[in-house]
Amino acid sequence: MITGDLKRKIDALWTEFWTGGISNPMTVVEQISYLMFIRILDIREDMSERILNQGGRAKLIFPKDQPNLRWRNFKTKDAPTLMKIVREEVFPFIKEHMATSDGVGRYLKDAQFMIDKPELLVEAVNRISALPLERADTKGDLYEYVLSKLNTAGINGQFRTPRHIIRTMVEMMDPTADMTIADPACGTAGFLATTMEYLQEKYTSPEFVIEQTDEDGTSYKIYPGDRLEPYRKHLQTEAFVGFDFDQTMLRIAAMNMLLHGIEEPSITYMDTLGNRFEERATQLATNHFDLILANPPFKGSLDAEGVAASLKRKVTTKKTELLFLMLMERMLKTGGRAAVIVPDGVLFGSSNAHKKVRRTLIEDNQLEGVISLPSGVFKPYAGVSTALLIFSKGGKTENVFFYDVQADGFSLDDKRNPIQKNDLPTLVKSWQIWNDGKGDLKAFTDRKAKAFYVPRAELEENAAESFQALEKIETLLK
């Protein structure tokens, strides 16, 4: 959690960029990300120097003969000097030298320094110097707040999945620290970063939870994740895997993971629906992951020739939402699970491709849950009706959990203002009861309730006329 004071600092930093002539929100986030990374390198260098001074082993980042590269050395320079140092020395260093290293540096090869006004750079450096980037308990939330500005400003037609929706999905899937988790269209890595936050909380012993109060009187908790120690190497190098074909998104995703404690994130430039993914990432393309969390793009269609052959064997379509579902089924281990946001067309579409995908999910896998989301969840950028599908690879579909989310804690208009009505906490509780029910279906027999179940036989028979309450799924199987 970040305090009101920190939010105000981020708001002011954002405003400085806009008034300084950089109005594209993605560019603002990019430039803030680069400056944050440069400062984080300096913080790391301080830590390494302390370890070396105490007789320990550590690797230094900056050459001793180039003191200007250190944040602490250039941050107080006058505007023209600061601009010259950052543009001609520091930025080339992080692009050329850091790009060959592990961790976030390798994502900066194509980065562009877009700040052209010395006064703006001075303001940005001063404001970033005031942020507590050295605090592990704060910096992840702080960067998420930076990214939240993309929700209010837009990103050239793209939009992030609201964080509270991501958190709900993560809570429902209840991941463990030994899992390997993927997002085949990761964007800013919201699903992966939120999963790390969740694990941090889940693996903190009660006696290690730190309770604090900010200057506004708001109480919050810090979770050190003390019980994650046996899994640290796995979490740092293997647990989280993201793919995207937008280089800008990859850089932001890598920074997001870094600020959530993952210093060597596996974020890869790749069109996961294409032939190259199938050819060059076979070990990640088939039977690899325990859990997939995703909200893949579902606008438009693809060139059929560019789609991986294995996906075309599964379903003949250009619809990205159907192709991604088949991709996820392929990527999962047997018994692995996926929670994915899809447009309602996946449930109701009448094409042969739609029917084949639904048959695959129900007959060849275990379709576990279908959660209807309010049509305003993605406003103001999209008003499309969506649903959350949960399925396991392999197994047998028997009874399917349904839930009709009518409110998510925000108004469903373009303003998306906070409101009291919120079905998401009840959704999570109902899902947990369903998962822990061990076959007890009594609590979910009322078809007029928000949470209910449907036997596979009814889905297969398409007996919608016998339960009119299921308007939203009456054509789930034709």
N, C-alpha and C positions, 0 to 999 in steps of 0.2 A: 504494500500500500504506500502511496505517496501522499504527502500532506498538502493542504491548501497552499502553503507557501511555495512548495516545489512546483505545483501546478501553475501558479502565477508566474514563476520564473520561466517555465516552458512556454507559457502563453506569450510572455514578453519577448522571448527568443524568436518565436514564430513571427510575431509582429515585426520585429527588426528586419527579418528577411523580406517580408512583404513590402514594407515601406522602403527597403533598400533596393527594390526593383526585381526581386526574384519571387514571382507569383505562382509558378507551377508548384503545387504541393509536393509532388514526387521529387522535384529538384531540391526543394527545401529540406525534405527528409534526408535525401542523399548527402547534401552538404553538411547538415548537422551530424549525420552518421560518421562522415570522414573526420570531422573535428573531434567528435567523441572518441573515435578510435585512436587518433593521434595522442589525445590526453591519456587514454587508458594505457598506451605504450609507455608513457612517462611514469605512470603509477606503477606499472610492472617493473620498470627499470629501478625505481626506488626500492621495491621489495627485493629484487635480485641483489642489489648492492648491499642491503642490510644482511642478507643471508651470507654473502661472500665475506663481509666484514666479521661475521660471527664464526667463520671457519667452515661454512657449509658450501654446497655446490649449487651453482646457478648459472644460467646462460644470459649474457648481456645482449641487448638489442642494438644500441647505438654505438657507433665508432667514437672512441675517446677524442679523436681530433676533429669531431664535428659537433661541438656543444650546441650550436644553433638548432639542431634537430630536436632538442628536448623542449617540451612544452614549458617547463618551469623557467627556461632561459629566454624564450622568445615572447612569452605572454605579456611582458611589460614594455615591449618596444613601442616606439612611436608608429603611427599608422603606415607611412610609406615603407619603413624598415620592416615592419611586421609582414606587410603584403609581399615584399621581395623575398623574405626568408621562407614564408610558407609556400608561396607559389613556385620559387626556383630551387629550394633546397628540401623542404620537408615533404611536400607532396610527391616530387620525383622519387624521394627515398622510399616512401611507403608503397609506391607503385612498382619500382624496379627491384628494390631489395626485399621488401616484405612479401612481394608476390611470389617469391620462390620458397617461402617458408610455409610451414604448416599453419593451420588455424585460419583466421579471417583474412590475413594478408593476401592469400592467394586469390581472393575474389576481387582484388582491387586493380587488376591488370588494365582494365579498360575504363577505370574511373576518370572522371573529368572534374577539374576544379573550376567551379562556375562563379565564384565570388570575385567580382571585378572592381568593387569599391572598397578602398582601404578602410574607410570609416565603418562599413558594415562588418568587415572582418574583425576589427577591434571590438565592436560591440558583441559579436558572436563569441569571440575568444573569452572576453570578460564574463559573459553570462554562462558559458560552459565551464569556466573555472570555478564558478560558484555552485555547480551541481555536485552532489556527493557520489561521484562515480567510483570512489574507492570503497563504498559500502555495498557489500554483496546483497544485503537484504533490501536494498532500495533501487539499485540501478536497473534491474529488469523491469520493474513496474514503471520506472521513470521513462524508459524507452518505449514501453507500451503506450504511455500517455502521449509521447511524441507521435507514435503511429496512429493513435486515435484521431489525430488531426486529419488524417486521410479520409476518415469517415465523414467529417463535417465539410471537408473541402473538395472531396472527389479526387480520383486519380485517372484522369483521361479515359473515362469509360469503365475502369476497373473499380472494384470495391472490396473491402475486407469483410470477412465474416465477423459479425459483432462478437466481441469477446465473451459476453455472457452466454451466447449460444455455444461457442466453443467450450467454455467451462462446463456447461451442462452436458455436452457430449462426452467430455473427458470423465466427468463424475459418473456418468452412466456406464462407461466402459471399464472404469476402475482399474487402470493399468498398474502393473507391478514393475519394479526396478530391473528385473532380469529380462524384460521384453525387448524385442527389436520393433520399432515403431516407424511407420512411414507416412508420408503425404506425397502422392505422385504429382500434385500441382500445388506446391506449398506456398506460393506468393511470399508474404512476409514472415512465414513460418509460425503463424499464430497457433496452430494446433500443436506443433512440436514444443514451442516455448511454454504454452499453457500446461502441457503434459509434464514438463520438467517442474513447473511451479507446484502442480498437484503432487508429484512424487516427493518434493521437498516437504510438503505438509504431511503427507501420509507416513513418511519415514522419519518423523521427528518424535522422539519420546516426550510424553507429557511434561516431564520435569525440565525439559530443555526449551519449551515454548517460552518466548520472551514477550511479555505484554507491555506495550508502551502507549502513551497518549501524546498526540501532536499538539501544536500550539492552538489549534481550534477546539481542543477538548475531545477530539475523536479518538477512540481507543482502537488499537489494532495489534496484531500479533506477528511475530517474526519466527519463522520455522527454520532452524539450522540444518535439519536433515541429518541428524547424527547417525541414524541407522542406515544411511546410504553408503557408508564407507566401503563395505565389501563389493559394491557395484560401481565404484568411482571410475575405474578404467573402462568398463563397459559403457557407462553413461557418456563418458568423454569421447569415445571413438566409434562406437558401434550402435548404440541404442536408438539414435535419431537419424533418420535419413529423409531428405527432402529433394524434390526435383522441380525444376521450372525452366521454361525456355525464354525467360526475360532476365537478361543479365542485371538490370537494375534491381529487380526483385531479389535476385540471388544475393547481391551485396547487402541489401537491407535485411534479408532473412539471416544471413551469416552474422551480421551485427546483433540482431535480435537474440540469436542463440548465445553469442558471446556474453551479452549482458544478462543472460539467464544462467550463466555459469558453465556453458559448454564451449570450451576454448578451441576445439577442433571439430566443428560441426561438419557433417557429411551432407553438404548442400551442393547439388550437381546441376550443371547446365545440361538439360536433356528434354527433348520432346518425348514424353513417356508413351505416347500413342504411336510413335513412328518406328520405322524399321531400325534406326540406329540404336534405340534403346534395347530392342530385341537382340541385335547383333553384338553390342559392346557391353551390355550389362546383364548378361544371362543370369549371373548369380543373384542379381537383385530383381530380375524380371519374373522369376518363377519360384514358387514355394519357399519364400525366404522370410516373410514377416509374420510376427505374432499379432500385430494390430495395425490397421490403417484407419486414419482419421482424415477426412477430406471434405472439401466443398469445391469440386472441380468446376471449371468453366463449362457452362451448358448453354451458350449462345452460339448459334450458327452451326456450320458443318465443315467437314474436312475434305480434302482431296483424297479420294479412295485409294489412289496409288501410293500415297505416303503413309497409309495406315499399316501397322505391323501385320504380317501374314497370319500370325497366330490369333490375332483379334478378329481378322476377317473370317477365319475358320469358325470362330465362335458365333459371330453375328454379322450379317451383311447390312451395313448402315454407315452413314456419314455423321450421325448424331453423336456429338461428343459425350453426352451424359450416358448413353448406352455403352459406348466404347470404354469409358472410364470404369464402369461397373464390371465389365468383363476383364479389363486390365487388373483391377483390384482382386478379383477372384483368382487370377493367375498368380499374382504376387504373393498372396497369403500362403502360409503353411497350412497343411491340413489341420483343421481345428482352429486356425487363426480367425480373427474377427475383424469386421469392418463396420464403421459408422460413417455414413456418407450422406450429405445433403443433395437431393435431386429435385428437379422440377416435377410438378404433379403429372406431367405427361408420361413419366416413367410408369406411373400407376395406371393411367387411363388410356394411354396411346393405343390405337387400334392397328397400327402397322404390324407386319409380320415380325419385324425386328423387335418392336416393343414386346410382343407376345413371347418371342423366343427368349429374351432376357428375363422376363418374369418367370417363364417356365424353368430356366436355368437356376434362378435364385431359389425357387420352391422345390424343384424336383432333384437337383444335383447338389444342393446346399441346404443349410438350415436358415430359412428366413425367420429371424427372431422378433423383429419389431418394426412397426411402421408408425411414425409419429408425424402428424400433420402440424405444420408450422403456420402461423398467421401470415397472410399475404403481405403485410407491411414490414416484415422483419428486415428487408433489405432496402427499404425506402431511405432517402429519396431517389436512389439510383435504379431501383427495380421494384416493381410491384407484383412480380410473378409469385404464384402460389408454389410452395415448396414442401417437401417432406424429408424426414430423416429416416433412412433405411439402416437397419442393423441386421447383419447376417454373418454366419460362420461358414467357412469353407468345408464342404463335405457334410457329413451328418445327415439328418433327416428332419424335414419340416413337419411338425405336428400341430402345435398351436401357436398362433401369431399374436403378439401383444400389439394393441392399437391404443393410441392416445391422441386426443384432439386438443392441441394447445391453442387457446383462444386469446391469451395475453402473455406477453413476455416481460412485463415491467416497464414498458415504454409505450407511448401513444403510437398508433399504427398509421399516422399521417406522415407527411414529409418532415415535420419538426422532430419527431421521435423524442418527445419530452418524457421524463420519468413519471410513472404513475404507480399507484399501490397495487393494482391487480396484476398478478404474476403467477402463471401456472407452472413455471419451470421447476421450482422447488418440489411441488407435488408430483410432477412428472418423474423426477429423480427418485423420490420415495416410492412411488408406485412401481417403477421399474425395479428397484431393489427388492421390493416385496415379491414381485413377479419372479425375479431371478432366484430368490431364496425360497420360493414356495414349494419346491420339490414336488410339483404336480398338483398342488392344491389350487384349484381354479375358482373356488367359490367367491373370492373377492372381485372377480373380473367377469362375471356373467351378465351384468346389466349393460345391455347394448346402448342404453341412453346415457350412461355415465361417460365421463371423459376417458377413463381407462377401462378397456375390456379386451377380450380375446376372441379370436375367430379360429375354429378348427380348420385344418388343411382341407378336409373333405368339402367344407362349404365353399372354400375358395375355388377348388377344382370344379365343383358343380356349378359355380357362378349363381348360387341361389340367392341373389341379392334381393329378389322380391320377398323373401321370407324374413328379411331383417332390414326394414326401411331406414333404420338409424345409420346404416353404413353407406350413406349416399356417396361419400368421398372414395369408397373402394368398390363400388358396385360393378365396375368393369376391371377389377384387378386381374382376373383371369377370364378370358373369353374362350 
